[in-house]
Amino acid sequence: MCCPEASVFHQKGEILLKIMHLSDLHIGKRLNGFSLLDDQRYILEQMLHIADERKPDCVLIAGDVYDKPVPPAEAVTVLDSFLSELAGRQIPVLLISGNHDSAERIAYGWRMMQKSGIYLSPVYDGKVEPVTLRDACGEVRFYLLPFLRPGDVRVCFPDTRISGYTDAMRTAIDAMQVDTSVRNVLVTHQYVTDAVCSGSEEIVGTVESIGTELFAPFDYTALGHLHAAQNVIPGVRYCGTPLKYDFTEAGTRKTVTMVTLGEKGSAPEIEEIPLVPMRDMLELRGTFEKLMKRARSDCFVRIVLTDEHEVPDAIGKLRTHFPHAMMLDYDNKRTNAEPLLSAVSARQKAPMELVDDFYHAFNGEGLSDEQRDILAPLIREIWEGEL
């Protein structure tokens, strides 16, 4: 499974390695019945323009390349076009599979692809050989570690006690035997403790979280999985999604993460380059009459009507002004009097929170710590592949 070395040489006077960190493209995603392929093509084209301007030495894609394990043909074509454009620019691409991807499909053809500078994570077998790039400061070794569940690692290390995600990740990293005398970068797709989740991904409590101390051997850890861009600790970063995939993200800004990696021991420099979507995501609130008087908008829209009585075919009528209206909710005396588990609140809650709310509604108190411990692995099993 060894990947051959790749070399990058800077022009005279340049000494720093520039990395474009991407993740969670979710190509092929549909949101409330609307295909996002056109929006994804648009944002990927924008990333290519950024690559032309900033001239990164490599592009990292930290998992969830597709939205489904078996992506539609159009999604495969979109990714193929993006990778071909980067290869044509002679920019190495290092790509791993995420929990939404099929590791086997992502790995297909990886030996052939690396001849064009496209490095795909093979299906995990307990060994991770680094891809090595060079600049004037020496080697930078990139370790491609796809999304792993504890069971994936147990198969490779049957004599090692692996009881959860932290044990699995520790075992996988220890097996790499990272040489800390050179610069090392980890590309992986996991949920890290103390990271902030958004509404477009669901995490079951701390069942799958891992501690940042495991990333100590690496000068930079390029994470995927969570959709909000954030530094968990210095040198450990989620770049976030390039598009908004949930209305809880309305009003936020999406960016491309550009990392400048200096000499060994120096902190990586992080720059966020703004992305401008083809269609933004908005939440509009008001009466039906008031909203119908607004100017037409092509954005993706969630509408909250404050009328006390339901308006017949409200969504159909509102789409004459807002053709990409995705959701319609009411906020009035009736909905405010409904139980806590309304459609509006439920969309923003993790499964454990929903169970706790349900239990509280019938018993007058929430789940105990013991009950949560019993439920956590069951919830994880039920939602496996979706979280």
NUDO-207454 format. One line per field, with one value per residue (C-alpha): residue number from 0; x, y, z; residue in one letter. Coordinates in steps of 0.05 Angstrom, whole numbers, padded with zeros to 5 digits. Each point is the difference from the previous one (the first is absolute). Example, Ala and Ser with C-alpha at 12.3 -4.5 7.8 and 13.67 -1.06 7.14 Angstrom:
2
i = 0_1
xx = 00246_00027
yy = -00090_00069
zz = 00156_-00013
aa = A_S
END
This chain:
387
i = 0_1_2_3_4_5_6_7_8_9_10_11_12_13_14_15_16_17_18_19_20_21_22_23_24_25_26_27_28_29_30_31_32_33_34_35_36_37_38_39_40_41_42_43_44_45_46_47_48_49_50_51_52_53_54_55_56_57_58_59_60_61_62_63_64_65_66_67_68_69_70_71_72_73_74_75_76_77_78_79_80_81_82_83_84_85_86_87_88_89_90_91_92_93_94_95_96_97_98_99_100_101_102_103_104_105_106_107_108_109_110_111_112_113_114_115_116_117_118_119_120_121_122_123_124_125_126_127_128_129_130_131_132_133_134_135_136_137_138_139_140_141_142_143_144_145_146_147_148_149_150_151_152_153_154_155_156_157_158_159_160_161_162_163_164_165_166_167_168_169_170_171_172_173_174_175_176_177_178_179_180_181_182_183_184_185_186_187_188_189_190_191_192_193_194_195_196_197_198_199_200_201_202_203_204_205_206_207_208_209_210_211_212_213_214_215_216_217_218_219_220_221_222_223_224_225_226_227_228_229_230_231_232_233_234_235_236_237_238_239_240_241_242_243_244_245_246_247_248_249_250_251_252_253_254_255_256_257_258_259_260_261_262_263_264_265_266_267_268_269_270_271_272_273_274_275_276_277_278_279_280_281_282_283_284_285_286_287_288_289_290_291_292_293_294_295_296_297_298_299_300_301_302_303_304_305_306_307_308_309_310_311_312_313_314_315_316_317_318_319_320_321_322_323_324_325_326_327_328_329_330_331_332_333_334_335_336_337_338_339_340_341_342_343_344_345_346_347_348_349_350_351_352_353_354_355_356_357_358_359_360_361_362_363_364_365_366_367_368_369_370_371_372_373_374_375_376_377_378_379_380_381_382_383_384_385_386
xx = 00000_00061_-00009_00061_00032_-00024_00045_-00017_00055_-00011_00027_00062_-00014_-00063_00007_-00070_-00047_-00071_-00058_-00072_-00042_-00070_-00050_-00073_-00016_-00061_-00004_-00068_-00037_-00073_-00030_-00075_-00010_00045_00063_00062_00043_-00001_00018_00056_00028_-00001_00038_00051_00014_00010_00050_00039_00004_00027_00051_00021_00009_00032_00038_-00002_00052_-00054_-00074_-00026_-00071_-00016_-00059_-00074_00016_-00068_-00065_-00017_00041_-00028_00001_-00041_00037_-00005_00037_00056_00007_00004_00056_00037_-00001_00026_00057_00018_00004_00047_00042_00005_00028_00050_-00026_00005_-00067_-00002_-00071_-00030_-00068_-00049_-00058_-00047_00046_00013_00073_00004_-00028_00044_00061_-00015_00057_00045_00064_-00015_-00024_00064_00038_-00040_00014_-00068_00011_-00061_-00004_00000_-00048_00030_00041_00040_00055_00004_00060_00012_-00001_00062_00004_00062_00014_00064_-00008_00000_-00051_-00074_-00032_-00075_-00037_-00068_-00045_-00072_-00060_00007_-00047_00028_-00019_00042_00062_-00015_00002_00072_00023_-00037_00047_-00010_-00056_-00042_-00063_-00018_00021_00057_00032_-00010_00033_00057_00014_-00002_00047_00048_00006_00023_00065_00003_00069_-00008_00067_-00032_-00064_-00063_-00072_-00059_-00062_-00058_-00075_-00023_-00036_00049_-00018_-00017_-00015_-00064_-00055_-00050_-00070_00023_00033_-00022_00047_-00024_00026_00074_-00005_00045_00042_00076_00049_00046_00060_00002_00022_00064_00046_-00027_00017_-00069_-00062_-00050_-00068_-00065_-00068_-00026_-00030_00021_00071_00038_00068_-00011_00070_00058_00020_-00064_-00054_-00066_-00005_-00076_-00046_00006_-00076_-00054_-00036_-00049_-00041_00035_00059_-00040_00037_00068_00059_00032_00074_00059_00055_00071_00056_00072_00046_00068_00061_-00004_-00025_-00034_-00075_-00038_-00031_-00075_-00036_-00075_-00017_-00075_-00044_-00060_-00055_-00043_-00061_00005_-00044_-00050_-00053_-00061_-00051_-00066_-00072_-00018_-00023_00064_00045_-00038_00018_00075_00044_00011_00060_00035_00032_-00016_-00053_-00031_-00065_-00031_-00071_-00028_-00073_-00046_-00037_00032_00001_-00026_00057_00046_00064_-00025_-00020_00064_00042_-00024_00046_00049_00008_00050_-00042_00017_-00037_-00062_-00014_-00049_00016_-00064_-00042_-00019_00071_00028_-00050_00021_00046_00074_00012_-00027_00025_00039_00038_00010_00040_00053_00008_00046_-00032_00019_-00033_-00064_-00003_00012_-00056_-00048_00018_-00008_-00069_-00026_00039_00010_00076_00057_00042_00049_00074_-00008_-00058_00042_00058_-00047_-00033_00064_00026_-00071_-00009_00069_-00018_-00068_00029_00065_00018_-00042_00036
yy = 00000_00045_00065_00025_00066_00062_00061_00073_00051_00074_00057_00034_00041_-00038_-00045_-00013_-00056_00024_-00048_00008_-00038_-00022_-00050_-00021_00017_-00047_-00001_-00024_00024_00015_00048_-00001_-00030_00051_-00024_00039_-00024_00067_00036_-00049_00007_00076_-00002_-00051_00046_00057_-00044_-00010_00076_00005_-00053_00040_00062_-00030_-00056_-00053_-00055_-00052_-00008_-00042_-00027_-00028_-00046_00000_00013_-00028_00005_-00074_-00064_-00013_00069_00016_00001_00076_00007_-00045_00042_00064_-00028_-00028_00069_00034_-00050_00004_00076_-00004_-00054_00043_00056_-00050_00010_-00065_-00020_-00043_-00027_-00046_-00032_00024_-00032_00018_-00032_-00071_-00012_-00052_00046_00058_-00046_-00028_00013_00032_-00030_00028_00067_00015_00001_00064_00028_-00021_-00039_-00037_-00035_-00076_-00042_-00002_-00063_00023_00033_00073_00018_00075_00041_00045_00069_00045_00073_00040_-00019_-00075_-00055_00004_-00068_-00005_-00057_-00017_-00031_-00012_00000_-00059_-00034_-00041_-00064_00019_00005_-00063_-00042_00024_-00004_-00060_-00003_00073_00021_00051_00021_00064_00054_00027_-00069_-00012_00066_-00008_-00070_00024_00059_-00041_-00050_00056_00007_00074_00030_00065_00027_00020_00038_-00043_00013_-00045_00000_-00034_00001_-00006_00037_00034_00016_00073_00014_00038_-00036_00034_-00020_-00033_-00058_-00044_-00026_-00048_00032_-00016_-00072_00011_00058_-00005_00044_00050_-00029_-00056_00049_00020_-00033_00045_00071_00009_-00043_00012_-00023_-00014_-00021_00063_00053_00063_00026_00003_-00009_-00052_00016_00032_-00046_-00042_00027_-00014_00040_-00009_-00010_00044_00009_00007_-00065_00019_00062_00005_00024_00057_00064_-00034_00007_-00057_00001_-00038_-00014_00016_-00026_00024_-00051_00028_-00031_-00057_00026_00062_00008_-00007_00064_-00003_00044_-00004_00019_00018_-00040_00030_-00051_00001_00001_00020_-00027_00045_-00003_00045_00014_00037_-00003_-00030_00068_00034_-00052_00001_00074_-00013_00001_-00066_-00040_-00060_-00021_-00064_00023_-00025_00038_00009_00027_00037_-00002_-00028_-00042_-00045_00028_-00049_-00022_00051_-00033_-00003_00073_00022_-00036_00051_00049_-00051_-00057_-00035_00003_-00065_00001_00031_00004_00040_00039_00021_-00012_-00071_-00023_00032_-00040_-00066_-00049_00011_-00051_00044_-00007_00065_-00020_-00073_00016_00034_-00055_-00061_-00068_-00005_00068_-00023_-00063_00042_00048_-00058_-00033_00066_00013_-00066_-00005_00071_-00008_-00012_-00061_-00021_-00008_-00076_00002_00043_-00049_-00057_00039_00030_-00063_-00018_00068_-00004_-00067_00024_00063_-00032_00026_00063_00035
zz = 00000_-00004_-00037_-00039_00018_-00035_-00003_-00001_-00013_00014_-00042_00027_00062_00020_00060_00027_-00020_-00016_00012_-00022_00051_-00023_00027_00001_-00072_00004_-00076_-00023_00062_-00003_00050_00012_-00069_-00036_-00036_00019_-00059_-00037_00064_00013_-00071_00010_00067_-00026_-00059_00050_00037_-00065_-00008_00071_-00016_-00062_00043_00062_-00034_00056_-00002_00015_00013_00058_-00002_00069_-00014_-00015_-00073_-00019_00039_-00009_-00002_-00069_-00033_-00062_-00066_-00004_00066_-00024_-00062_00042_00043_-00061_-00032_00063_00009_-00073_00003_00060_-00033_-00062_00044_00028_00071_00040_00032_00063_00012_00053_00008_00054_00035_-00057_-00052_-00019_00016_-00055_-00053_00020_-00001_-00070_-00047_00052_-00028_-00069_00026_00038_-00066_-00013_00069_00029_00064_00026_00067_-00010_00041_00069_00015_00060_-00040_-00022_-00042_-00006_-00064_00003_-00029_00004_00005_00016_00074_-00015_00002_00019_00010_-00010_00033_-00031_00053_-00024_00046_00047_00047_00057_-00036_-00060_00044_00042_-00063_-00013_00072_00031_00060_00020_00047_-00039_00037_-00037_-00049_00043_00006_-00075_-00020_00050_-00027_-00073_00014_00042_-00057_-00047_00040_-00017_-00003_00038_-00022_-00066_-00014_-00001_-00021_00016_-00044_00036_00009_00072_00056_00047_00072_00013_-00073_-00015_-00039_-00045_-00022_-00064_00035_00058_00053_00055_00064_00008_-00024_-00060_00024_00006_00039_-00034_00038_-00051_-00054_00037_-00053_-00055_-00018_-00030_00003_-00057_00025_-00034_00028_00035_-00045_00036_-00013_00065_00034_00054_00027_-00037_-00058_00004_-00046_-00034_-00064_-00003_-00060_-00062_-00001_00053_00008_00056_00017_00067_-00042_-00031_00013_00006_-00048_-00037_-00016_-00029_00050_-00024_00044_-00003_00031_00020_00031_00050_00066_-00027_00005_-00066_-00026_-00016_-00049_-00015_-00071_-00008_-00047_-00034_-00016_-00062_00047_00072_00056_00035_00054_-00011_00054_-00003_-00022_-00067_-00025_00021_-00031_-00066_-00005_00005_-00061_-00036_00025_-00031_00066_00037_00050_00063_00013_00069_-00004_00060_-00024_00053_-00052_-00052_-00070_-00053_-00047_00032_-00025_-00072_00001_00033_-00052_-00052_00038_00029_-00050_00045_00063_00035_00066_00029_00075_00043_00062_00034_00063_-00023_-00015_00063_00041_-00031_00036_00001_-00055_-00056_-00071_00007_00063_-00018_-00063_00043_00052_00002_00009_00074_00012_-00034_00043_00062_-00019_-00013_00066_00038_-00032_00029_00065_00022_00002_-00048_-00012_00055_-00016_00004_-00050_-00047_00004_-00020_-00057_-00030_-00035_-00023_-00031_-00032_-00031_-00027_-00031_-00024_-00069_00008_00057
aa = M_C_C_P_E_A_S_V_F_H_Q_K_G_E_I_L_L_K_I_M_H_L_S_D_L_H_I_G_K_R_L_N_G_F_S_L_L_D_D_Q_R_Y_I_L_E_Q_M_L_H_I_A_D_E_R_K_P_D_C_V_L_I_A_G_D_V_Y_D_K_P_V_P_P_A_E_A_V_T_V_L_D_S_F_L_S_E_L_A_G_R_Q_I_P_V_L_L_I_S_G_N_H_D_S_A_E_R_I_A_Y_G_W_R_M_M_Q_K_S_G_I_Y_L_S_P_V_Y_D_G_K_V_E_P_V_T_L_R_D_A_C_G_E_V_R_F_Y_L_L_P_F_L_R_P_G_D_V_R_V_C_F_P_D_T_R_I_S_G_Y_T_D_A_M_R_T_A_I_D_A_M_Q_V_D_T_S_V_R_N_V_L_V_T_H_Q_Y_V_T_D_A_V_C_S_G_S_E_E_I_V_G_T_V_E_S_I_G_T_E_L_F_A_P_F_D_Y_T_A_L_G_H_L_H_A_A_Q_N_V_I_P_G_V_R_Y_C_G_T_P_L_K_Y_D_F_T_E_A_G_T_R_K_T_V_T_M_V_T_L_G_E_K_G_S_A_P_E_I_E_E_I_P_L_V_P_M_R_D_M_L_E_L_R_G_T_F_E_K_L_M_K_R_A_R_S_D_C_F_V_R_I_V_L_T_D_E_H_E_V_P_D_A_I_G_K_L_R_T_H_F_P_H_A_M_M_L_D_Y_D_N_K_R_T_N_A_E_P_L_L_S_A_V_S_A_R_Q_K_A_P_M_E_L_V_D_D_F_Y_H_A_F_N_G_E_G_L_S_D_E_Q_R_D_I_L_A_P_L_I_R_E_I_W_E_G_E_L
END
